[in-house]
Amino acid sequence: MSEERSSNYARILIAGGGLVGNTLALALAQRGCRVCLVEARSGALPAAESADTRHLALAEGSVMALQRLGVWNALRSEAGPIRRVEISRRGAPGQLRLDAAEHGFERFGAVVPAPRLLQALAEQVARRDGIEVCAGIEVKGSVAVGEERVVSLSDGGERRVALVVAAEGSESPLRTQNGIPVRQHDYGQSLISCSIRAGVAAQGCAFERLDSDGPLALLPRPDGRMGLVWTQASDAAAARMADSDDAFAQHYQDRFGYRLGRLHGPGRRSLWPLRLIFAERLHAERLVLVGNAAQTLHPIGAQGFNLGLRDALALALHIAGAADPGAEAVLQSYQSARQADREGTLAWTSQLLAMRPGGSPLGPLAGIGLGVTDLLPALQRGIVQRAMGLAVLPLLPEAA
Ligand SMILES: Cc1cc2nc3c(=O)[nH]c(=O)nc-3n(C[C@H](O)[C@H](O)[C@H](O)COP(=O)(O)OP(=O)(O)OC[C@H]3O[C@@H](n4cnc5c(N)ncnc54)[C@H](O)[C@@H]3O)c2cc1C
């Protein structure tokens, strides 16, 4: 691309080509905007070699959005549909069982390996007109000058754009450089993620077990293995990372129980320290936050990417038709539109954390066992709505 064309190419620059940055680039391109996507990594490893062994639970609303963005076809064969959800508390009677069919849905969503999702998004970005990808380049900083933000890049280049979107993940240097305050909390916990084989087929059921040490989950995959999630105190998690495969499977089995028969043959493990980071504002002059840069939540409710995807779709909706995408009124309107979803999802995540044995009391639900919640249709409806991620519906772009 010639220097002249590249300097005039896009009015919107996205810093960070992770899950949310790529989603935003696609949503903007679909609405006819030209964007420049700057990603520090120089190219994704093949998904099978990635150090990231997470399985992400996607709400059905997010699956619908990925379909509209032309990404889902590449993932379909590797996605494990979630038809039922079972939540239990270790040491307490009963469990909460939700069946998508009973709520009029085919499924609540689907489970996909995180690196495959990233790869599918990046491949669609590469196919799409209107997106310039600068891979292997870091955004070093930016300053607002008049009607523009001047962005300096690690290759010595400079871009002048009407709006910079910070999609650089939890640490977000742009958020810090621009003095956007955050609420922070270190959970003192880490999450181990891998796959494992179960003796009994899960048949589309996702299991979440609330343990006093932290939540455990087994997520359905289409190949008979399960996506394993295990949250516990960071020092205990580090010890489990050092276990042999057999010892690891046995320790997990001791906490999870035999609901799915014998668990064995764990795959490669990865470790994720957990923190809450919640930006108090979503914008500064000609700068806006999306995804983990805006909020990094505890993964207990599997909401992080689902929420970041809604950030991306909402931002695309707000800026695509705007005469000046970086105008303060436009960014303020995006912030207002996102407030209820962000705060609501944070509150929901905290509620789930409080339900674990030894968590803070949950009002009338404390101490009465999860079985009782079967009787509370309003609570069930709330859980179903969050699992489905239906807040995405008004934000969906037209089909690709
Ligand atoms: C263990 C775990 C389990 C999870 N499970 C779920 C789940 O089941 N469901 C769900 O919805 N969510 C889940 N999440 C949350 C989800 O993974 C995140 O919300 C999502 O990855 C955020 O994407 P992002 O693009 O905002 O940030 P990131 O994925 O962190 O991407 C940021 C990108 O920016 C790049 N970057 C950083 N700095 C710069 C720079 N200066 N210049 C250029 N590029 C830069 C990085 O290289 C990276 O590619 C989970 C999270 C964890 C930790």
Ligand as a Chemical Component Dictionary entry (heavy atoms), coordinates in Angstrom:
data_LIG
# 
_chem_comp.id                   LIG 
_chem_comp.type                 NON-POLYMER 
_chem_comp.pdbx_formal_charge   0 
_chem_comp.three_letter_code    LIG 
# 
loop_
_chem_comp_atom.comp_id 
_chem_comp_atom.atom_id 
_chem_comp_atom.alt_atom_id 
_chem_comp_atom.type_symbol 
_chem_comp_atom.charge 
_chem_comp_atom.model_Cartn_x 
_chem_comp_atom.model_Cartn_y 
_chem_comp_atom.model_Cartn_z 
_chem_comp_atom.pdbx_ordinal 
LIG C1  C1  C 0 -9.687  -18.241 31.927 1  
LIG C2  C2  C 0 -10.675 -17.411 31.185 2  
LIG C3  C3  C 0 -11.858 -17.979 30.721 3  
LIG C4  C4  C 0 -12.783 -17.206 30.017 4  
LIG N1  N1  N 0 -13.940 -17.777 29.600 5  
LIG C5  C5  C 0 -14.846 -17.034 28.918 6  
LIG C6  C6  C 0 -16.054 -17.609 28.437 7  
LIG O1  O1  O 0 -16.323 -18.795 28.628 8  
LIG N2  N2  N 0 -16.921 -16.819 27.750 9  
LIG C7  C7  C 0 -16.668 -15.499 27.516 10 
LIG O2  O2  O 0 -17.490 -14.815 26.906 11 
LIG N3  N3  N 0 -15.521 -14.936 27.962 12 
LIG C8  C8  C 0 -14.608 -15.654 28.639 13 
LIG N4  N4  N 0 -13.448 -15.085 29.063 14 
LIG C9  C9  C 0 -13.179 -13.671 28.774 15 
LIG C10 C10 C 0 -12.604 -13.435 27.369 16 
LIG O3  O3  O 0 -11.503 -14.282 27.133 17 
LIG C11 C11 C 0 -12.170 -11.983 27.226 18 
LIG O4  O4  O 0 -13.222 -11.155 27.613 19 
LIG C12 C12 C 0 -11.748 -11.635 25.807 20 
LIG O5  O5  O 0 -10.653 -12.428 25.413 21 
LIG C13 C13 C 0 -11.359 -10.164 25.708 22 
LIG O6  O6  O 0 -10.901 -9.914  24.408 23 
LIG P1  P1  P 0 -10.137 -8.548  24.075 24 
LIG O7  O7  O 0 -9.943  -8.564  22.592 25 
LIG O8  O8  O 0 -10.821 -7.401  24.700 26 
LIG O9  O9  O 0 -8.735  -8.656  24.825 27 
LIG P2  P2  P 0 -7.519  -9.633  24.531 28 
LIG O10 O10 O 0 -8.016  -10.967 24.151 29 
LIG O11 O11 O 0 -6.612  -9.517  25.715 30 
LIG O12 O12 O 0 -6.790  -9.010  23.257 31 
LIG C14 C14 C 0 -6.019  -7.845  23.333 32 
LIG C15 C15 C 0 -5.096  -7.805  22.116 33 
LIG O13 O13 O 0 -4.432  -6.540  22.075 34 
LIG C16 C16 C 0 -3.071  -6.744  21.709 35 
LIG N5  N5  N 0 -2.316  -5.591  22.225 36 
LIG C17 C17 C 0 -2.058  -5.286  23.528 37 
LIG N6  N6  N 0 -1.372  -4.124  23.610 38 
LIG C18 C18 C 0 -1.215  -3.683  22.337 39 
LIG C19 C19 C 0 -0.601  -2.528  21.771 40 
LIG N7  N7  N 0 -0.028  -1.588  22.527 41 
LIG N8  N8  N 0 -0.609  -2.391  20.441 42 
LIG C20 C20 C 0 -1.200  -3.322  19.633 43 
LIG N9  N9  N 0 -1.801  -4.439  20.124 44 
LIG C21 C21 C 0 -1.805  -4.602  21.456 45 
LIG C22 C22 C 0 -2.705  -8.078  22.321 46 
LIG O14 O14 O 0 -1.620  -8.676  21.654 47 
LIG C23 C23 C 0 -4.006  -8.869  22.145 48 
LIG O15 O15 O 0 -4.041  -9.580  20.937 49 
LIG C24 C24 C 0 -12.520 -15.832 29.781 50 
LIG C25 C25 C 0 -11.326 -15.272 30.241 51 
LIG C26 C26 C 0 -10.422 -16.048 30.949 52 
LIG C27 C27 C 0 -9.148  -15.406 31.438 53 
# 
loop_
_chem_comp_bond.comp_id 
_chem_comp_bond.atom_id_1 
_chem_comp_bond.atom_id_2 
_chem_comp_bond.value_order 
_chem_comp_bond.pdbx_ordinal 
LIG C1  C2  SING 1  
LIG C2  C3  SING 2  
LIG C2  C26 DOUB 3  
LIG C3  C4  DOUB 4  
LIG C4  N1  SING 5  
LIG C4  C24 SING 6  
LIG N1  C5  DOUB 7  
LIG C5  C6  SING 8  
LIG C5  C8  SING 9  
LIG C6  O1  DOUB 10 
LIG C6  N2  SING 11 
LIG N2  C7  SING 12 
LIG C7  O2  DOUB 13 
LIG C7  N3  SING 14 
LIG N3  C8  DOUB 15 
LIG C8  N4  SING 16 
LIG N4  C9  SING 17 
LIG N4  C24 SING 18 
LIG C9  C10 SING 19 
LIG C10 O3  SING 20 
LIG C10 C11 SING 21 
LIG C11 O4  SING 22 
LIG C11 C12 SING 23 
LIG C12 O5  SING 24 
LIG C12 C13 SING 25 
LIG C13 O6  SING 26 
LIG O6  P1  SING 27 
LIG P1  O7  DOUB 28 
LIG P1  O8  SING 29 
LIG P1  O9  SING 30 
LIG O9  P2  SING 31 
LIG P2  O10 DOUB 32 
LIG P2  O11 SING 33 
LIG P2  O12 SING 34 
LIG O12 C14 SING 35 
LIG C14 C15 SING 36 
LIG C15 O13 SING 37 
LIG C15 C23 SING 38 
LIG O13 C16 SING 39 
LIG C16 N5  SING 40 
LIG C16 C22 SING 41 
LIG N5  C17 SING 42 
LIG N5  C21 SING 43 
LIG C17 N6  DOUB 44 
LIG N6  C18 SING 45 
LIG C18 C19 SING 46 
LIG C18 C21 DOUB 47 
LIG C19 N7  SING 48 
LIG C19 N8  DOUB 49 
LIG N8  C20 SING 50 
LIG C20 N9  DOUB 51 
LIG N9  C21 SING 52 
LIG C22 O14 SING 53 
LIG C22 C23 SING 54 
LIG C23 O15 SING 55 
LIG C24 C25 DOUB 56 
LIG C25 C26 SING 57 
LIG C26 C27 SING 58 
# 
